[in-house]
Amino acid sequence: MSAESSMDAVLRWRGAATVTWMVALLAWESSRPCHDWFRSWRDRGRHGAVNLALALGNALLVALLFTGLWHWVAEFTAARNLGLLNTIPMAGWARTLSSLLLLDLWTYGWHRACHRIPLLWRLHRVHHSDAAMDVTTANRFHAGEILFSGLLRVLLIPALGIRFQDLVVYETVLQVCVQWHHANIRLSELWERRLRRWVVTPGLHQVHHSREQPQTDSNYASVLPVWDRIFRSLRPHAHPETIRIGQEGLDAPEHQTLRGLVRQPFRR
């Protein structure tokens, strides 16, 4: 199998896995929702369609601009033994695990930067302006944020020595986890407490989507909450289901259409 066909097979597997998981979470939040966000199935369908349309545009952007570029940069990096991980002899499984940890730490840092740098926050606020957070919110990002993130990955791959297959594994884990903790589901207090030691939970991430700024600027981790513990940004909440989600001033219907989301960062 050629490298190109192998890459296509891996990407198809990733797409199938994340779509299957999203459908499972849609079923879960339909049967036992944490919040009654929608007045009707039609409202819910309209909300999900807007978020997924934005996601489709971003997926095309990544496919056209970045996937092939990331693959080429990863192959270039491997051929010349560039990057941190290529300086440390280790077994294959240890190399993959190290890559996943470093990528997750990078994602934490990038997410925190999106809250601290005004230009990035304007773009990232599109994600936070969803006042009816569900599994489709996991895909609601402005193309500008995807563009900046994708370009920085081009530099990150040779800096760390990331292999393309490890990048795809991490992206799959990341997407699965992001869908999980955005889903409109509620865990029991016991399971919420147990799971959040190891992985970001819906309860933890609902705090991050609060309208209250101190809560919004917390719980930045996407997969492993250990980064929030290390960098002192962890803020659990005893009753996350009571948190008001969204962004003040962006609740009007014109801000929540596909056109409104695209234009949102450029409004005064």
N, C-alpha and C positions, 0 to 999 in steps of 0.2 A: 504493500500500500504506500503511495506517495505521501510526502509530508503534507501536501495540500489536501488530499482526500482524507488523511488522518485528522487534520485540523477540522475539516467539515464534519466528520463523524462525531468528534468530541463536542463541537458546538451544537450539533443537533441533539446530542444526549443532554447537554445542559439545558437547552430550550424545553425539551420534553419533561425533564425533571421539575423545572420551575413552574411550568404551566400546570402540571399534574398537582403539585403542591398548592398552587393558588386555587385551583378548583376545589380541593379538599377543604381549604380554609374558608372559601365562600360558602360551602355547605355547612361547615361548623358554625360560622357566624350567622347564617340564616336560621339555623335551628335553635341556637342559644346565644343571641346577641347580648353583649354587655350593655350597649346603649341603644335606645330606639331613636336613631337619628332621622329616619325617613317616614314620611306620612303614607307612602304607598310604594309598591314595587316599581312603579313607573319612575318615581323620584330616585329610588336607589339605582335603577338602570341608567338614568340620565347622568347621575353622579359618577357611576363606574365607567360609563362610556367616555366621558370627558377625560378622566384620569388615564384610561387605557389608550385613548387617542394620543395623548401627550407621550405616553410610554412608547407607542408604536413609532412616532416620529423620532424619539431618542434612540430606539433600537436601530432604525435605518441610519441615523447619523453615526452610531458606533460601527455598524457593519460596513458602511461606505468609507469612513475616514480612519478608523482606529484598529479594527480587528486584524487586518492584514499587516498594518504598521507595527502593532505590538508583537505579532508573530515574527516579523522580520528582525525587529530589534532584539527579541529574545534569542533568535538564532545567531545573530551577529555577536551578542553578548557571550553565548555559550562557546562559539568558535574561538573567541579570543580570551576566554576565561576572565571576563571583566566582572567587577562587582564584589561586594563583601562576601557573599556565600561561596564564591569560587576561590576564596583565599583560605577556606577552612575545610580540611578533609573530613568527610562524614558520609555515613551510609545514606542510601536513597531515601528511606523513610524519614530519617532525621533531617535531610535536606528539604523534603516537602513540608514537614512540620515547622521547621525554621522559617520557611517562606510564608506559610500561613500566618504565623505569629507576627512576622514583620509587616506583612500586608495589612493585618488587622490593626496593628499599632499605627500604621500610616493612615488607615481609614479613620481612626479616632482623631488623629491630628488634623486631617483634612476637614472633618466634620466640625471640629472646634474652631478652625480657622474660618469656616463658613458663617459662624456666629459672631466672630470678632472683627472681620474685615468688612467694611460697609458695602463694597461692591459685591462681594460674595454673598453677604446676607440678603441683599436685594434679590439675588437670584434664588437663593435657598429658601427665602420666605414664601416662594410659590408652593413649596412642599408643606410649610407650616400653616398656610392659610386655609387648609382644608378643615372645616369645622365639623365634618362628619367622617372622621377617620375610620377607614376599614382597610381590608387587604389591598384594594386598588390604590390606596394612598402610597403604598410602598413603591409604586411606579411613577409617582407624580413629581417630576423634577423638570426644571426649566432647561432647555437645550443649552443655554449659556453655561450653566453649572456642569453639565455633561461635557461640554467642550473643554473647559478649564481642567476638569478632572482627567479627561482623556489625554490631554497634552502633557500633563505632569506625569502620567504613567509612562510616557515615552522616556522620560528622564529617570524615573524610579527603577525601571527594569534593569538598565545597566548599572545603576548605582548599587543596587542590592544583589545583582546577579540572579534575577528571577527567571526560572524556566517557564516557557509558555504553558506547559501542561499544569504547572503549579498555580499559575495565574488563573487558568480556567477553573481549577478545583476551588480556589478561594472565591472566585466570582460566583460560583454555584452555591457554595456554603453561605456567602454573604446574602445572595438574593433570597434563599430559603429562610434565613434568619430575619431579614428585613420584612418579608411577607408575614412571617409568624408574629413579630412584635407590633406590627401595624394592624393586625386583624382585630375586628370588633368582637373580641372574645374575653371571657373572664375566667381566670383560674381560681380554684379554691385558695384560701389564705395559706394553707399548708403547702400546696404545690408551688404557689407563687414564691414563697420563702425558700423552698428547696431549690427550685430551678434557677433563681436569680443569682445563686452563688457561682453558677457555671456559664450561664448564657443569658443574654438580654431577654426579658420577658415582656409581655404586653403591658403589665402593670408598671414596670419601670419606664417603658417608652411613652406611656400616656403622660407621665410627668413631664417629659421632654417636650411634648406638644401643648403644654399648658399656655394660656394667655399671660400668665404671671411671669415676668422676666427672670427672676431668680430660678424658677423652675424650668423655664425654657433653656436657660444656660446651665444645664446639668444633664447627666445621663447621656453623654455623647456616644458611648460605645455602640457598635453595630452587631458584634458577635459576642465577644468576651467582656463582661463587665469589670474584669480585673483592671482594665486601663482606667476606668473611672475611680476605682479604689486607689490606685497608685498616684493618680494626678488630682485626687481630692475633688472630683466633680460628681461623685455618686450622691443622689438625693432620692432615697426611697420615700414612698408615701403610703400611709396606712390605708387610705381609701381612694385609690386612683380613679375609681368610677365616678367620683364627685368632681373631678377636675374639669374646668371649662377649657375646651380645646379650640384652637384657631388663632387668628390674628385680628386685633381690633382694627376697624376701618376697612377690612377686606371681606366682609360678610355679604355685601350687596351682590345680587345676581350677576351684574355685569362683570364682576371680578372673578366669577366662578365658571364662566364659559371657557371654551378652548381659546378663543381669541383673547379673552380677558386674562387668562393665565399667561399667555405668551407676552402680552403687553404689560403685565403687572410690574415687573422690575423697573420699567421706564416711566411709571407714573410718579408724580411728585408726592 
